Amino acid sequence: MDKTKTSAKKAAEPVKEIKYSKEQLLSSERFREYTDILNAVLPKGEYTINGAETFIKDFLNKEVN
């Protein structure tokens, strides 16, 4: 079997990101300092790490009226 063909196939497959529940994100070490923000802006559901970070960035970049 040719290893280059196998490697090329694996590289072409999209990487599936792991999703976490809101509760898992709230209790994680990574988001400890953003617990209040995540609790306020995340509806119940499942999110990737990137998705949760996007919610945080969007919240922190909002203009205050």
N, C-alpha and C positions, 0 to 999 in steps of 0.2 A: 504494500500500500504506500502510496506517495504521501509523505507528511505535509508537503506544501499545499496540496489540495485540501487536506483535512484542516489545516490551520486557516486557510482562506475561508472555508465554510464557517468555522467557529467565529471568525472575526466579523462576518457579515450578519450573524444573528444578533438581533437587538438584545441588550441586557435588560432583564426584568428587574425593576427596582422593587425593593421590599416595602410594603405598606404597613403602617402602624396605626393603631387606634388613637383617638384623641387622648385617652387615659394613659396609654403607654408613653406618648410624647410628653405629657404633663409630668409624669413621674421619672422621666429620663434625666440623667446627669447632664447631658448635652444642652438641654433647654431649661435648666433650672432657673436661670436668671430671667427667662421670658415666660414663666408659668402664667403670670397674670394676663399677659398679652394673648397667649395662645388660648387660654380659657375664655377670653372675651371674644376673640375673632374666629375661632375654629368651630364650625358646626360639627355635631357628632358625625363621625365617619372615619374613613381610613385615609392616611396621607403618607406620602414619601417624605424623606428628610428634606429633599429640595422643595417640595410643596410647602412644608411647614416653615422653612426658611423664607420662602417667598411671602407667605402671610405676614411674617414678622417684619421683613423689609418694607412691604407695602404699608403696614401700620405705622412704622417709625418714620416713613417719608411723607406721610399725609400732612397737609397744611392745617394749622390750627386756626380756627376763625375767631 
